[in-house]
Amino acid sequence: MKGFTRAETRFSLCGLNCALCSMHLGGYCPGCGGGAGNQSCTIAKCSLEHGGIQFCWKCSEYPCPRYKGFDDGDSFVPHRNRKQDIARAGALGLNAYLAQLEERRAILEELLAHYNDGRRKTLFNTAVYLLPLEDLRTVMASLDSRMGLSEETVKERALAAVGLLQEAADRQGISLKRNKRPKEE
């Protein structure tokens, strides 16, 4: 959006983790308020109208009607953890939260570089976004410790990673499917 910039582009105004978005990772979007390529956004427009606040939850009007149905469906990233992520950022402090977000991003980049058979990008993105960080660490440690896995085909490595991520999701009761937006009536 023209005239809209933010210092922090990894964690959006609305509480989405831009650092884990496939569009951001692929260089197609600079993140919320990151400059050229940033898409028009009614929430960014609202921020400008309210003096350029950096996070919506710092606004006295939050949550506002712009958020009606916002978490009901996913975009390039899951929306269902948004409120929980905002609470976590508040509890940990923004810098500590961003450090964890960077650890998640490193895990996602590792999965994409070594375990993606060309069909797993969305699943890996969703898993890294939704699973607790400790579960992701356990999955990665398990993959690292598997004897001979590095010599396997990328398809076999992908199946191993998917299996471990799905097991972790099942233990947590988390669906790794993206939620489609409900049709408006």
C-alpha positions as CSV (number, residue, x, y, z in Angstrom):
1,M,0.0,0.0,0.0
2,K,1.4,3.3,-1.0
3,G,2.8,5.3,1.9
4,F,2.6,2.4,4.3
5,T,5.8,1.2,5.9
6,R,6.8,-0.7,9.0
7,A,10.1,-1.5,10.6
8,E,9.0,-5.0,11.4
9,T,7.9,-7.1,8.4
10,R,8.1,-10.6,9.8
11,F,5.1,-10.2,12.1
12,S,2.1,-8.4,10.5
13,L,-0.2,-5.7,11.8
14,C,-2.9,-8.2,12.3
15,G,-0.7,-10.9,13.9
16,L,0.1,-13.2,11.0
17,N,3.7,-14.6,10.8
18,C,4.8,-13.1,7.5
19,A,8.3,-14.7,8.0
20,L,6.7,-18.1,7.4
21,C,4.6,-17.2,4.4
22,S,5.5,-18.9,1.1
23,M,5.0,-15.6,-0.7
24,H,7.5,-13.9,1.6
25,L,10.0,-16.7,1.5
26,G,9.8,-16.8,-2.3
27,G,10.5,-13.0,-2.5
28,Y,7.0,-12.2,-3.9
29,C,5.9,-10.1,-1.0
30,P,8.1,-8.1,1.3
31,G,5.8,-8.6,4.3
32,C,3.4,-6.2,5.9
33,G,4.5,-2.7,5.2
34,G,7.8,-3.8,3.6
35,G,7.7,-1.5,0.6
36,A,7.5,-2.5,-3.1
37,G,5.3,-5.5,-3.7
38,N,3.3,-5.0,-0.6
39,Q,-0.3,-5.6,-1.4
40,S,-3.2,-3.2,-0.8
41,C,-4.7,-4.0,2.6
42,T,-7.7,-2.5,4.4
43,I,-5.9,-3.1,7.7
44,A,-2.8,-1.2,6.5
45,K,-5.1,1.6,5.4
46,C,-6.7,1.6,8.8
47,S,-3.2,1.8,10.4
48,L,-2.4,4.9,8.4
49,E,-5.7,6.4,9.4
50,H,-4.8,5.8,13.1
51,G,-1.4,7.4,13.0
52,G,0.6,4.4,11.7
53,I,0.3,2.1,14.6
54,Q,2.6,-0.9,14.2
55,F,0.3,-3.6,15.5
56,C,-3.5,-3.6,15.5
57,W,-3.7,-4.9,19.1
58,K,-2.1,-1.7,20.3
59,C,-5.1,0.2,18.9
60,S,-7.9,1.2,21.3
61,E,-10.5,0.0,18.8
62,Y,-9.1,-3.5,18.5
63,P,-10.7,-5.9,17.8
64,C,-12.7,-4.0,15.3
65,P,-15.2,-5.0,12.6
66,R,-12.4,-5.5,10.1
67,Y,-11.6,-8.8,11.9
68,K,-15.1,-10.3,11.5
69,G,-14.5,-13.7,10.0
70,F,-10.8,-13.0,9.6
71,D,-9.7,-16.2,11.3
72,D,-12.3,-18.4,9.7
73,G,-10.2,-19.3,6.6
74,D,-6.5,-19.3,5.7
75,S,-4.6,-17.3,3.1
76,F,-1.0,-18.1,2.3
77,V,-0.6,-18.9,6.0
78,P,-3.0,-20.3,8.5
79,H,-5.0,-17.8,10.4
80,R,-6.3,-20.0,13.3
81,N,-3.3,-19.3,15.6
82,R,-3.3,-15.5,15.0
83,K,-4.8,-14.5,18.4
84,Q,-2.6,-17.1,20.2
85,D,0.5,-15.7,18.4
86,I,-0.5,-12.1,19.5
87,A,-0.8,-13.3,23.1
88,R,2.5,-15.2,22.9
89,A,4.3,-12.1,21.5
90,G,2.8,-10.0,24.3
91,A,3.8,-12.6,27.0
92,L,7.3,-13.2,25.7
93,G,8.0,-9.7,24.4
94,L,8.4,-8.9,20.7
95,N,12.1,-9.6,20.4
96,A,11.8,-13.1,22.1
97,Y,8.8,-13.9,19.9
98,L,10.7,-12.8,16.8
99,A,13.7,-15.0,17.8
100,Q,11.3,-18.0,18.0
101,L,9.8,-17.0,14.6
102,E,13.3,-17.0,13.1
103,E,13.9,-20.5,14.5
104,R,10.7,-21.6,12.9
105,R,11.8,-20.0,9.6
106,A,15.1,-21.9,9.8
107,I,13.3,-25.1,10.3
108,L,11.0,-24.4,7.4
109,E,13.9,-23.5,5.1
110,E,15.6,-26.8,6.2
111,L,12.5,-28.8,5.4
112,L,12.1,-27.1,2.0
113,A,15.8,-27.5,1.1
114,H,16.2,-31.2,2.0
115,Y,12.8,-32.8,2.4
116,N,10.6,-31.3,-0.3
117,D,9.8,-33.6,-3.2
118,G,8.0,-30.7,-5.0
119,R,4.7,-31.6,-3.4
120,R,5.2,-30.7,0.3
121,K,5.6,-26.9,0.5
122,T,2.1,-26.1,1.8
123,L,2.2,-29.0,4.3
124,F,5.6,-28.0,5.6
125,N,4.6,-24.3,5.8
126,T,1.4,-25.2,7.7
127,A,3.1,-27.6,10.1
128,V,5.9,-25.1,10.9
129,Y,3.3,-22.4,11.4
130,L,0.9,-24.4,13.7
131,L,3.0,-27.0,15.6
132,P,4.6,-26.0,18.9
133,L,8.2,-25.1,18.5
134,E,9.3,-28.0,20.8
135,D,7.5,-30.5,18.6
136,L,9.3,-29.0,15.5
137,R,12.6,-29.3,17.3
138,T,11.9,-33.0,18.1
139,V,10.9,-33.7,14.5
140,M,14.1,-32.2,13.2
141,A,16.2,-34.0,15.7
142,S,14.6,-37.3,14.7
143,L,15.2,-36.6,11.0
144,D,18.8,-35.7,11.8
145,S,19.3,-38.9,13.7
146,R,17.9,-41.3,11.2
147,M,20.7,-43.5,9.8
148,G,21.0,-43.4,6.1
149,L,18.2,-40.9,5.5
150,S,20.5,-38.4,3.8
151,E,21.3,-41.1,1.2
152,E,17.7,-41.8,0.5
153,T,15.8,-40.2,-2.4
154,V,14.1,-36.9,-1.9
155,K,10.7,-38.7,-2.1
156,E,11.7,-41.0,0.8
157,R,13.1,-38.1,2.8
158,A,9.8,-36.2,2.2
159,L,7.7,-39.2,3.4
160,A,9.8,-39.5,6.5
161,A,9.4,-35.8,7.3
162,V,5.7,-35.8,6.5
163,G,5.2,-38.8,8.7
164,L,6.9,-37.2,11.7
165,L,5.1,-33.9,11.3
166,Q,1.7,-35.6,11.0
167,E,2.4,-37.7,14.1
168,A,3.2,-34.5,16.0
169,A,0.1,-32.8,14.7
170,D,-2.1,-35.8,15.6
171,R,-0.7,-35.8,19.2
172,Q,-1.7,-32.1,19.5
173,G,-5.0,-32.5,17.7
174,I,-3.9,-30.1,15.0
175,S,-5.1,-30.4,11.4
176,L,-2.4,-29.7,8.8
177,K,-5.0,-28.9,6.2
178,R,-5.6,-25.3,5.3
179,N,-9.0,-23.9,6.1
180,K,-11.0,-22.6,3.2
181,R,-12.9,-19.4,3.6
182,P,-16.6,-20.0,4.1
183,K,-18.7,-18.8,1.2
184,E,-20.5,-15.6,2.0
185,E,-24.3,-15.8,2.1
